[in-house]
Every structure is written in structure tokens, then in C-alpha cells.
Amino acid sequence: MDLGDRETALHAMHPRFDERVFAAEELAWLRRNGNAGRWMLWAAKESAFKAAKKLDSRTRFYPRRSLVLLDDDGIGTVHIDERSFAVHVGLEADVCHAVAWSDSMPRAPAPIVVSGVRPVRAGDRSPRFAARRFALESLSAYLGAAALELDLVKDGRIPRLLLRGRPAAFDVSLSHHGRFVAFACGLAQDAPSHRRDC
């Protein structure tokens, strides 16, 4: 989320925005963390919704019914109905980026998550194309595979990664807002990989 975008400015919001989308616990956290905290909570809700939608396509986005619990480092959980999602929200000067994954099996190892955020570049055709290209370039480096061996295709509205023409054991999410594009990609701890950093 681009924190410099005009729609994230305090004066651009409806006066009752916070009360409409945040629960009492979230409002208390928000009072301690200001405008950036508002968008950390919102990014966590959106990220968890994307994860929930992949588990059940009937999931609908009701912000006030998803409860975000974050510590001061941006690590926490999001509860949507009976489901729980682990979440990490990164905050830098101009950008906020959240990554969420299913937390429904507490004894299972957490997935390896590769993610990144970068500004839209002058030569990018569109933010959607830029996010896709950024993900493919980053995952190519992560996997040690040639960029031509990877592709992102749509399965409904959900992006799927192909490696050498076959579905890969990765869960990919793309996003863009304002001046930034981002991606996140998760895989199980036991999935084959060549690198763990990106």
C-alpha cells in the first residue's frame, strides 16, 4: 500500500471510516500507532482475506468481522470467522506490505515466504504487468531457474505459478497500489527449493 497516495491521507477518508472497519481492540491499537497503523491493520485484513478466499471461494470481505491482533513489530494474527491467519506487516517510509498465511494447523511448520515490494518503473506497461514481472524475476532468482522456465497464469482470479509448464508447489499473490507493486509467494517447508533468500 502506497502511504503517499492521496487516498491514504487523513483528509481523504470518511470521518467514520475507522469505526466502520475496525473492532474495539483494533481501534485501541490504532490510537497508539497513528495513520500508518491504520493502513497496517487494513493491509493485514486485505492480505488475510486473499488467503481465506483461496481456501474458500465463497469468502466475502467484511472488514469489521476480521479481527487483526498485531504486536508493535507488525507480527500477529487475523481471525476471519472460524479461521486464523498468521500475518506479518512490513512498514517503511512510503509503503506498507502485509503477508498472511493459514494458521489453522498450529503444529505444522510455517511456510517459507518469499515476498518483495518495489516502485513502479518508468518503462512498466501497467502496475498489473509490473507486479507479474517483478514476481517472476524474483522467483527465478529464488529458484535458480531461467526466467523463461516460469510463467504466471490465472485460475479464475487466482494467479498460479508454472515451472517448466507444470504447476509449481507455490502459492502466489500479486498486488499494486499507487506507486508500488508487490508479490508474496509461499511454499511448504518440505517443498524443493534451491534458495531461501530473495
Secondary structure, 3 states (H helix, E strand, C coil): CECCCHHHCHHHCCCCHHHHHCCHHHHHHHHHHHHHHHHHHHHHHHHHHHHHHHHCCCCCCCHHHEEEEECCCCEEEEEECCEEEEEEEEECCCEEEEEEEECCCCCCCCCEEEEEEEECCCCCCCHHHHHHHHHHHHHHHHHCCCHHHEEEEEECCEEEEEECCEECCCEEEEEEECCEEEEEEEECCCCCCCCCCC
